[in-house]
Amino acid sequence: MSWYKPADVGFATRGLLADIGYGGRLFVRLVSLMLPTLRRFGLVRDQIHFLGNYSLAIIAVSGLFVGFVFGLQGYYTLQRYGSSEALGLLVALSLVRELGPVVTALLFAGRAGTSLTAEIGLMKAGEQISVMEMMAVDPVNRILAPRFWAGVITMPLLAAVFSAMGVIGGWVVGVLMIGVDAGSFWSQIQGGVDVWKDVGNGVLKSVVFGFTVTFIALLQGYKAQATPEGVAAATTRTVVMASLSVLGLDFILTAMMFTI
């Protein structure tokens, strides 16, 4: 007895290709609306406040505690090799290159991404988007584009806050609690962290993650079924798809950065 029919496979494949094509067209349109959207910067500014300010607390606190943990783990690991003075460099490079952009993107997906999906999905369920289309107002231009570019702008700023708080957390544990020399801690960071290679790569990662997470959140909200169950399912898909995309892109970007 066959567990599937060829027609079902063809139908699922056609639906997947249609979704990919729909998402690709929407992404190209959002990118093409960059200049018209930034001209109305008030809309983008409001969304930066919504996405960034409301995510700032969890990003800052998470970065601080990650720095605490890295300070402890890094010190006891480096102490085995007599290199405990390099604790600052270890903490800074780990945060700026890797943990800052990645963890910020994951937290952003769970906090701001779900809010975007739920907001757009509820607007669709309340027929607000349909009303805008009847009034000849483009919902992509008026609703999606400001949120998209606000997310792209906000992600690198939040990643910088996360990395800064993580370095402070590592300093608190390493210098104030354990007793690592403060001059060595900061001089190692100053001498070992390269602006273009390390900080620049982290910024590039955070920008790519900003595009990815924000677009997935908006896409899932815009194509969600106009029911409470549909909005809930779209919110769940946002977290899962955004998290997996961030981790996959992180591997690809890291491999490219170390081979170039």
Phi, psi and omega per residue, in radians:
M1 nan 2.245 -3.103
S2 -1.380 2.363 3.134
W3 -1.498 -0.206 3.128
Y4 -2.555 2.841 3.102
K5 -1.981 2.547 3.104
P6 -0.986 -0.608 3.128
A7 -1.115 -0.625 3.110
D8 -1.144 -0.717 3.107
V9 -1.105 -0.765 3.120
G10 -1.114 -0.692 3.133
F11 -1.143 -0.737 3.128
A12 -1.148 -0.704 3.128
T13 -1.129 -0.736 3.125
R14 -1.110 -0.709 3.109
G15 -1.124 -0.688 3.121
L16 -1.132 -0.773 3.123
L17 -1.126 -0.645 3.105
A18 -1.142 -0.704 3.111
D19 -1.139 -0.727 3.119
I20 -1.102 -0.751 3.118
G21 -1.132 -0.717 3.111
Y22 -1.108 -0.780 3.116
G23 -1.135 -0.686 3.121
G24 -1.115 -0.751 3.113
R25 -1.114 -0.725 3.135
L26 -1.139 -0.709 3.138
F27 -1.115 -0.782 3.126
V28 -1.071 -0.680 -3.136
R29 -1.198 -0.699 3.114
L30 -1.110 -0.708 3.103
V31 -1.145 -0.705 -3.129
S32 -1.189 -0.339 3.140
L33 -1.575 0.272 -3.081
M34 -1.053 -0.947 -3.074
L35 -1.136 -0.822 3.083
P36 -1.045 -0.595 -3.134
T37 -1.246 -0.760 -3.122
L38 -1.211 -0.381 3.045
R39 -1.167 -0.541 3.046
R40 -1.730 1.143 -2.967
F41 -1.195 -0.301 3.100
G42 -1.051 -0.699 3.103
L43 -1.144 -0.732 3.124
V44 -1.165 -0.699 -3.140
R45 -1.055 -0.743 3.121
D46 -1.088 -0.672 -3.141
Q47 -1.297 -0.568 3.041
I48 -1.083 -0.714 3.086
H49 -1.108 -0.757 -3.114
F50 -1.133 -0.803 -3.062
L51 -1.403 -0.755 -3.029
G52 -1.445 -0.849 -3.060
N53 -1.152 -0.689 -3.138
Y54 -1.313 -0.311 3.074
S55 -1.679 -0.115 -3.005
L56 -1.127 -0.708 -3.058
A57 -1.113 -0.861 -3.105
I58 -1.173 -0.598 3.109
I59 -1.164 -0.812 -3.096
A60 -1.153 -0.796 -3.130
V61 -1.140 -0.731 3.116
S62 -1.104 -0.749 3.107
G63 -1.074 -0.689 3.137
L64 -1.105 -0.790 -3.118
F65 -1.259 -0.572 3.028
V66 -1.103 -0.687 3.064
G67 -1.106 -0.685 3.065
F68 -0.998 -0.853 -3.090
V69 -1.140 -0.747 3.138
F70 -1.133 -0.638 3.094
G71 -1.067 -0.766 3.123
L72 -1.191 -0.929 -3.097
Q73 -1.102 -0.741 -3.110
G74 -1.151 -0.692 -3.116
Y75 -1.113 -0.858 -3.086
Y76 -1.217 -0.427 3.049
T77 -1.334 -0.808 -3.122
L78 -1.205 -0.486 -3.119
Q79 -1.095 -0.524 3.123
R80 -1.081 -0.515 -3.076
Y81 -1.884 0.202 3.124
G82 1.175 0.498 -3.087
S83 -2.097 0.561 -3.083
S84 -1.115 -0.370 3.122
E85 -1.207 -0.289 3.124
A86 -1.540 0.264 -3.111
L87 -1.053 -0.737 -3.127
G88 -1.056 -0.740 3.134
L89 -1.131 -0.732 3.124
L90 -1.060 -0.827 -3.121
V91 -1.125 -0.805 -3.076
A92 -1.127 -0.821 -3.119
L93 -1.140 -0.699 3.141
S94 -1.103 -0.677 -3.118
L95 -1.348 -0.832 -3.034
V96 -1.197 -0.741 -3.094
R97 -1.334 -0.753 -2.878
E98 -2.158 -1.141 -2.961
L99 -1.173 -0.648 -3.127
G100 -0.990 -1.027 3.129
P101 -1.118 -0.721 -3.031
V102 -1.231 -0.915 -3.107
V103 -1.138 -0.652 3.080
T104 -1.069 -0.749 3.133
A105 -1.127 -0.703 3.119
L106 -1.146 -0.745 3.097
L107 -1.179 -0.654 3.109
F108 -1.112 -0.690 3.104
A109 -1.124 -0.703 -3.125
G110 -1.299 -0.520 -3.101
R111 -1.698 -1.110 -3.058
A112 -1.411 -0.639 -3.124
G113 -1.086 -0.772 3.109
T114 -1.152 -0.601 3.096
S115 -1.124 -0.731 3.110
L116 -1.105 -0.813 -3.133
T117 -1.078 -0.806 -3.141
A118 -1.113 -0.702 -3.125
E119 -1.114 -0.849 3.138
I120 -1.168 -0.701 3.126
G121 -1.113 -0.696 3.106
L122 -1.210 -0.606 3.047
M123 -1.113 -0.656 3.103
K124 -1.234 -0.718 3.127
A125 -1.150 -0.587 3.096
G126 -1.463 0.111 3.095
E127 1.103 0.371 3.081
Q128 -1.209 -0.636 3.115
I129 -1.192 -0.690 3.095
S130 -1.107 -0.676 3.113
V131 -1.123 -0.715 3.109
M132 -1.087 -0.706 3.114
E133 -1.143 -0.650 3.093
M134 -1.164 -0.502 3.112
M135 -1.545 0.187 3.126
A136 1.115 0.550 3.040
V137 -1.830 2.173 -3.101
D138 -1.324 1.979 -3.130
P139 -1.161 -0.514 3.111
V140 -1.144 -0.748 -3.128
N141 -1.262 -0.664 -3.023
R142 -1.580 -0.581 -3.031
I143 -1.862 -0.896 -2.989
L144 -1.377 -0.781 -3.035
A145 -1.063 -0.803 3.102
P146 -1.060 -0.662 3.120
R147 -1.209 -0.641 -3.136
F148 -1.113 -0.898 -3.093
W149 -1.269 -0.480 3.028
A150 -1.124 -0.712 3.095
G151 -1.135 -0.680 3.120
V152 -1.126 -0.687 -3.141
I153 -1.277 -0.650 -3.024
T154 -1.269 -0.643 -3.034
M155 -1.006 -0.849 3.115
P156 -1.103 -0.590 3.127
L157 -1.157 -0.754 3.120
L158 -1.176 -0.648 3.099
A159 -1.119 -0.648 3.088
A160 -1.140 -0.714 3.096
V161 -1.096 -0.761 3.131
F162 -1.048 -0.818 -3.111
S163 -1.149 -0.717 3.135
A164 -1.108 -0.785 3.123
M165 -1.152 -0.582 3.096
G166 -1.152 -0.718 3.095
V167 -1.124 -0.707 3.087
I168 -1.089 -0.723 3.101
G169 -1.096 -0.722 3.081
G170 -1.121 -0.646 3.088
W171 -1.147 -0.718 3.141
V172 -1.064 -0.817 -3.106
V173 -1.261 -0.830 -3.041
G174 -1.247 -0.782 -3.036
V175 -1.562 -0.913 -3.032
L176 -1.337 -0.657 -3.048
M177 -1.639 -0.779 -3.045
I178 -1.582 -0.641 3.106
G179 1.882 0.340 3.044
V180 -1.144 2.510 -3.129
D181 -1.097 2.225 -3.078
A182 -1.137 -0.675 3.122
G183 -1.095 -0.731 3.101
S184 -1.145 -0.687 -3.125
F185 -1.007 -0.893 -3.072
W186 -1.356 -0.605 -3.134
S187 -1.181 -0.615 3.062
Q188 -1.089 -0.714 3.097
I189 -1.138 -0.807 -3.105
Q190 -1.093 -0.687 -3.091
G191 -1.490 -0.407 -3.016
G192 -1.805 -0.332 -3.122
V193 -1.620 2.052 3.134
D194 -1.577 2.350 -3.060
V195 -1.105 -0.787 -3.045
W196 -1.445 -0.785 -3.078
K197 -1.257 -0.810 -3.018
D198 -1.592 -1.036 -3.137
V199 -1.146 -0.730 -3.133
G200 -1.101 -0.709 3.096
N201 -1.134 -0.684 3.093
G202 -1.127 -0.702 3.105
V203 -1.135 -0.737 3.113
L204 -1.061 -0.758 3.101
K205 -1.052 -0.799 -3.087
S206 -1.141 -0.603 3.087
V207 -1.155 -0.792 3.109
V208 -1.072 -0.751 3.113
F209 -1.143 -0.590 3.081
G210 -1.106 -0.783 3.049
F211 -1.010 -0.833 -3.003
T212 -1.177 -0.934 -3.047
V213 -1.147 -0.784 -3.109
T214 -1.148 -0.714 3.141
F215 -1.149 -0.757 3.121
I216 -1.066 -0.737 -3.141
A217 -1.098 -0.781 -3.133
L218 -1.200 -0.703 -3.140
L219 -1.099 -0.796 -3.129
Q220 -1.147 -0.644 3.093
G221 -1.226 -0.653 -3.065
Y222 -1.281 -0.533 -3.138
K223 -1.810 0.211 3.124
A224 -1.231 2.624 3.030
Q225 -1.173 2.485 -3.032
A226 -1.403 0.953 3.094
T227 -2.435 2.777 3.075
P228 -0.995 -0.682 3.120
E229 -1.152 -0.670 3.130
G230 -1.137 -0.715 3.111
V231 -1.151 -0.723 3.115
A232 -1.108 -0.738 3.125
A233 -1.141 -0.682 3.121
A234 -1.140 -0.667 3.104
T235 -1.108 -0.731 3.098
T236 -1.114 -0.751 3.120
R237 -1.079 -0.618 3.129
T238 -1.046 -0.833 -3.117
V239 -1.114 -0.798 -3.079
V240 -1.167 -0.890 -3.077
M241 -1.171 -0.716 -3.137
A242 -1.159 -0.738 -3.133
S243 -1.118 -0.808 3.126
L244 -1.142 -0.662 3.125
S245 -1.141 -0.716 3.131
V246 -1.099 -0.798 -3.130
L247 -1.154 -0.712 3.102
G248 -1.152 -0.775 3.120
L249 -1.160 -0.564 3.113
D250 -1.084 -0.740 3.099
F251 -1.111 -0.770 -3.110
I252 -1.128 -0.802 -3.116
L253 -1.155 -0.705 3.121
T254 -1.113 -0.735 3.109
A255 -1.093 -0.710 3.130
M256 -1.174 -0.705 -3.075
M257 -1.208 -0.564 -3.129
F258 -1.477 -0.223 3.119
T259 -1.741 -0.318 3.142
I260 -1.386 nan nan
